[in-house]
Amino acid sequence: MDWEAAFEGPLSRYLESDGRPDSVRVPWPAIEDADRDLADLVLEDPDNGLKGARSALSSLGYINTPVRVYELPERRTYRVGKYGSSALGELIGVTGEVVDVGMVKPCAREAAFECQLCGTLTRVPQSGGDLLEPGQCQGCEQSSAFRFHLGQSEVVDFQRIELQRTDSSMDDPPVEVVFLWEDLCETVSAGDVVTIVGTYDILPDQDEAVLETYLDAVSINKSEQPATVDEGADWKVRKWTFDAVDRLSTAGSSYDTATREVIDTVSDEHGVAEGEIQAALDDLEGGSLISEHRDGRVHITTSSTPTFEPDC
Ligand SMILES: [Zn+2]
């Protein structure tokens, strides 16, 4: 099923019948019910997946209407800073407290540049960071001087905010920069605890090996309550996870168990989000206590009994 068929069929109830909405909000599970491939595409290649959704809406008469996907699966939802580089380019949900709210500014989502040699306009999509200029002119193919052309650029509201990990005992809790566009601007205030779904990405023009990241927001949901696990409990999640692997592993030669079963067990017993458990598994593997296999199984690789204590 393509987006147009989805919006005409199973997702049609998310379209308002009258008026022109600022955006169309769709819970991710509804996309999954409509079409598994579309749902996967949204998670793994959100830039293209959501662009497709937006252009399908355009064809249906909803011009320039962003699709706001929310309610991602738990395995995709993290506290600030608990996701790794493997999440780059993908759609994730991040829960945290809004701590810094920038002014709403006009920002070129797509900037038009006029070639000073031949006058041809070249359009370059922008990320919200430094202005990206074309490498060369689409007309004369020279890398000439370019002039930014406001009238031909697509300019929308833009706001930069920061999200901080909640309930942290650290002096400097992790913070993630978040870019809000269009109707998402001016919807949060400092102190709000929110879950923001967005594309985890790196800013252009990096000048250090440690990459500057940000979350390009797709949707915002205000949380009823803060994230389930507080900062002091990171070590507890590692302990619960290790214990679960230990307990579920049968005493055979391989001494392993299904990773899925570990995640379900810790999630059921302690109410921990899947992303947190996956992060704990990664930590345990980094500490050479367990080893995860491509076949979805995990086994213990230490013969001693590790101790788990608070990090701070
Ligand atoms: Zn030119």
Boltz pocket constraint, residues with backbone or C-beta under 6 A from the ligand:
constraints:
  - pocket:
      binder: B
      contacts: [[A, 115], [A, 116], [A, 117], [A, 118], [A, 119], [A, 120], [A, 137], [A, 138], [A, 139], [A, 140], [A, 141], [A, 142], [A, 144]]
      max_distance: 6.0
